[in-house]
Amino acid sequence: MTANIEEAKAHLKEHGWVKIPSVLTKDDAAHTLDRLWKAKEASEANGEETFQPILDPDPSNVRVFYLPELDELFRDMLTQPTGIELTKSVLGEKFLVSNFSANIARPGSQSMALHSDQSIVLPEPWLSVWAVNVIWCLTRMTKENGATLYIPGSNKWTRWEDVPSNAPDLLVPFEADAGDIVVIDGRLWHTSGSNVTEDEDRAILFAYYSAPYMRQLVNWTAKLPKELQETLSPELKELFGLSHIGYVVYGDLRYMADKYAKG
C-alpha cells in the first residue's frame, strides 16, 4: 500500500481502510512486543483477565486491555503523527481515545465474531464514520497466523439488513509486516482470523479513536491513576477526555453568531 499520505487518506475515505508500511522499524516492533508481554504480566498482576470469553472462543487469544495505564511506550504510540493524521482525515480535528488494547493470536486460536466497530456500540443507521482503529502490527500478519479479516466494500453498509447472509464467505485477510499499521474506519466489517500455524504468534495493538460526542469504551478518568494523569501532556489529557469540560461538535459558537447575525 502507498506510503504517500494524501493517497492514503483518499484510500481510507473510499475503501474504509489503508495500510502504511514501516511506521515502526522491525527492531522497534520487536521491542514493543517485548514490552507488551511485560504489560500482560502487569495486567494479570492487577487482576485483569487476559482471556475474554465474550470476545474469543478460546484462551489462545490473549487480550491485554488498558495499555496506556501499563507503559509509557503505549501512551506515546497514541500520538504518533501518521496515525493521528489519518484519524483526523476521517474524524476531524477533535476526537478521543476510546480504548487501546492488544490481541495476541497464539497457535490454535480461533476467529471471533464478525462485526463492525460501530455496529456493536451504536444503533443503525451508520451514516457517517464515528470511529477509527489504528492497528499496529508487532509481528507479521498473515492469513495463516490469524490476520484480521475484512469484507471489501462493507464500509458502505449502513444497516443490519445490508449485511448479506454469506458475509463470512466474503472475508479476505489484511496481510502486513511487523512495523506496519492498518487503519480501518468504524463501519468496515471484520474479524480476527484463526491461527493455524504450529509456532507463530500474531501480535497486534488496537488504538481505537472515536468522535468526541461518543462515550468512550474506557472511563480513563476512573481507570488511570491520579498521579499518572498529572504527568500526561496536554495532548494526551485531551485525547483521554480528562478535562472537566465535555466536548461538543463545535465548541466555539462565534461562527453561529456570524452565520445567523441579527438584522
C-alpha positions in Angstrom: 0.0 0.0 0.0 1.1 3.5 -0.7 3.2 5.5 1.8 2.0 8.8 0.3 -0.1 10.4 3.0 -2.6 12.1 0.7 -3.2 8.9 -1.3 -3.5 7.1 1.9 -6.2 9.5 3.2 -8.1 9.1 -0.1 -7.9 5.3 0.1 -9.1 5.3 3.7 -12.0 7.5 2.9 -13.1 5.5 -0.1 -12.4 1.9 1.0 -12.6 2.2 4.8 -9.0 1.0 5.3 -5.4 1.7 4.4 -2.1 0.1 5.2 1.0 2.2 5.8 4.3 0.2 5.7 7.2 0.5 8.2 5.8 3.0 10.6 7.9 1.2 13.1 11.3 -0.4 12.3 11.5 -4.2 12.8 13.6 -3.6 15.9 11.1 -1.2 17.3 8.3 -3.6 16.6 10.2 -6.4 18.4 10.9 -4.1 21.3 7.3 -3.1 21.6 6.3 -6.8 21.5 8.6 -7.5 24.4 7.0 -4.6 26.4 3.6 -6.0 25.5 4.4 -9.3 27.1 5.6 -7.5 30.2 2.3 -5.4 30.1 0.4 -8.7 30.0 2.1 -9.8 33.2 1.4 -6.5 34.9 -2.2 -6.6 33.8 -2.7 -10.0 35.3 -1.0 -8.9 38.5 -3.6 -6.1 38.6 -6.3 -8.7 38.5 -7.3 -8.2 34.9 -8.3 -11.2 32.8 -6.4 -11.7 29.5 -8.9 -14.2 28.2 -12.3 -12.8 27.4 -14.9 -15.4 26.6 -17.4 -12.8 25.4 -14.9 -11.9 22.6 -12.9 -15.1 21.9 -13.8 -18.8 21.8 -10.6 -20.0 23.5 -7.7 -18.7 25.7 -5.2 -19.0 22.8 -6.4 -15.5 22.1 -4.6 -13.2 24.6 -6.2 -9.8 25.3 -4.4 -7.0 27.1 -6.6 -4.0 27.9 -5.8 -0.5 29.2 -2.4 -0.3 27.7 -1.9 3.4 28.5 -2.0 2.5 32.2 0.7 -0.1 31.8 3.6 1.5 29.9 4.6 5.0 28.7 5.6 3.5 25.4 1.9 2.8 24.6 0.9 6.3 25.6 3.5 7.6 23.2 2.1 5.5 20.4 -1.3 7.1 20.7 0.1 10.4 19.5 2.3 9.0 16.7 1.9 11.5 13.8 0.9 9.1 11.0 -1.8 7.5 12.9 -3.1 10.8 14.2 -3.1 12.5 10.7 -5.0 9.6 9.2 -7.5 9.6 12.1 -8.0 13.3 11.7 -8.7 12.9 7.9 -11.8 10.8 8.9 -13.0 12.1 12.3 -11.9 15.7 12.0 -9.6 17.7 14.4 -11.3 16.6 17.6 -11.6 13.0 18.7 -10.9 10.9 21.8 -9.1 7.7 22.7 -11.9 5.2 23.3 -9.7 2.2 24.0 -6.1 0.9 23.5 -5.7 -2.8 23.7 -3.8 -5.8 22.3 -4.7 -9.1 20.8 -2.1 -11.9 20.5 -3.4 -14.8 18.5 -1.3 -17.8 19.6 -1.2 -21.0 17.6 -4.6 -22.7 17.7 -6.6 -19.6 18.4 -9.9 -19.3 16.6 -11.8 -16.4 15.0 -14.1 -14.1 16.9 -17.5 -13.0 15.7 -17.8 -10.9 12.5 -18.6 -7.2 13.3 -18.0 -3.6 12.6 -16.8 -1.4 15.5 -19.8 0.9 15.1 -22.4 -1.8 14.9 -21.6 -3.1 18.4 -21.8 0.3 20.1 -24.2 2.4 18.0 -27.7 1.8 16.7 -28.3 1.8 12.9 -28.1 3.6 10.6 -24.4 4.2 10.5 -24.4 7.1 8.1 -21.0 8.5 8.9 -17.7 7.3 10.3 -17.6 7.9 14.0 -14.7 5.7 15.0 -11.2 4.7 13.6 -9.0 1.8 14.6 -5.3 2.1 14.1 -3.9 -1.5 14.1 -0.2 -1.7 15.0 1.5 -4.9 13.7 4.2 -6.1 16.1 4.7 -9.3 14.2 3.9 -10.1 10.6 0.2 -10.7 9.9 -0.7 -13.5 7.5 -3.8 -15.5 6.7 -2.2 -18.5 8.4 -1.3 -16.8 11.7 -4.6 -15.1 12.3 -4.6 -11.9 10.3 -7.5 -9.6 10.7 -10.1 -10.5 8.0 -12.3 -7.8 6.4 -15.0 -7.6 3.8 -14.2 -5.2 0.9 -16.8 -2.6 0.4 -18.5 -3.2 3.7 -17.7 0.3 4.9 -20.7 1.4 2.7 -23.2 -0.7 4.7 -25.4 1.5 6.9 -27.9 -1.0 8.3 -28.0 -4.6 9.6 -30.1 -5.6 6.6 -27.1 -4.6 4.3 -25.1 -7.5 5.8 -25.6 -10.5 3.5 -26.2 -14.0 4.9 -23.0 -15.1 3.2 -20.9 -12.4 4.7 -18.3 -14.7 6.2 -17.5 -16.1 2.7 -16.6 -12.6 1.6 -13.7 -12.1 4.1 -10.2 -11.5 2.9 -7.1 -11.0 5.1 -5.1 -7.9 5.8 -1.5 -9.1 5.3 1.2 -6.9 6.7 4.8 -6.9 8.1 6.0 -6.2 11.6 6.1 -2.4 11.9 3.2 -1.7 9.5 -0.1 -0.1 10.6 -3.5 -0.8 9.1 -6.1 1.9 9.7 -9.8 1.0 9.4 -12.9 3.0 9.9 -15.7 2.1 12.2 -18.0 0.9 9.5 -15.7 -1.8 8.0 -16.9 -5.3 8.9 -14.1 -7.5 10.1 -13.0 -10.2 12.5 -9.9 -11.9 13.7 -8.6 -14.9 11.7 -7.7 -18.3 13.1 -4.0 -19.0 13.8 -3.4 -22.4 12.1 0.4 -22.2 12.4 2.3 -24.5 14.8 4.6 -22.0 16.4 3.9 -18.4 15.3 2.2 -15.7 17.3 0.3 -12.9 15.6 0.5 -9.8 17.9 -1.3 -6.5 17.1 -2.4 -3.4 19.0 -5.7 -1.6 18.5 -5.6 2.2 19.1 -9.4 2.9 18.9 -10.3 6.6 18.5 -13.9 7.9 18.4 -15.8 11.0 17.7 -15.8 13.4 20.7 -19.6 13.1 21.2 -19.4 9.3 21.6 -19.0 7.8 25.0 -15.6 6.2 25.3 -15.3 2.4 25.9 -13.0 3.2 28.8 -13.6 5.8 31.5 -10.0 7.0 31.6 -10.7 9.4 34.5 -11.6 6.4 36.6 -9.0 3.9 35.2 -5.8 5.9 35.1 -4.2 6.6 38.5 -4.5 10.2 39.5 -0.7 10.5 39.8 -0.3 9.2 36.3 -2.9 11.7 34.9 -1.0 14.6 36.4 2.1 13.6 34.3 0.4 13.5 31.0 0.9 16.0 28.2 -1.9 18.4 27.4 -2.4 16.5 24.1 -2.9 13.2 25.9 -5.1 14.7 28.6 -7.3 16.0 25.8 -7.3 12.6 23.9 -8.3 10.8 27.1 -11.1 13.3 27.8 -9.7 14.2 31.2 -10.8 17.8 31.1 -13.8 18.8 33.3 -15.3 20.3 30.1 -17.0 17.8 27.8 -16.7 18.1 24.0 -19.4 19.4 21.7 -19.0 19.2 17.9 -18.5 23.0 17.6 -17.5 24.4 21.0 -16.9 27.9 19.7 -20.3 29.4 18.9 -18.9 32.6 17.4 -19.3 31.1 13.9 -23.0 30.7 14.6 -23.3 34.4 15.6 -21.6 35.3 12.3 -23.7 32.9 10.2 -27.0 33.9 11.8 -26.3 37.5 12.6 -29.2 39.6 13.9 -30.6 42.1 11.4 
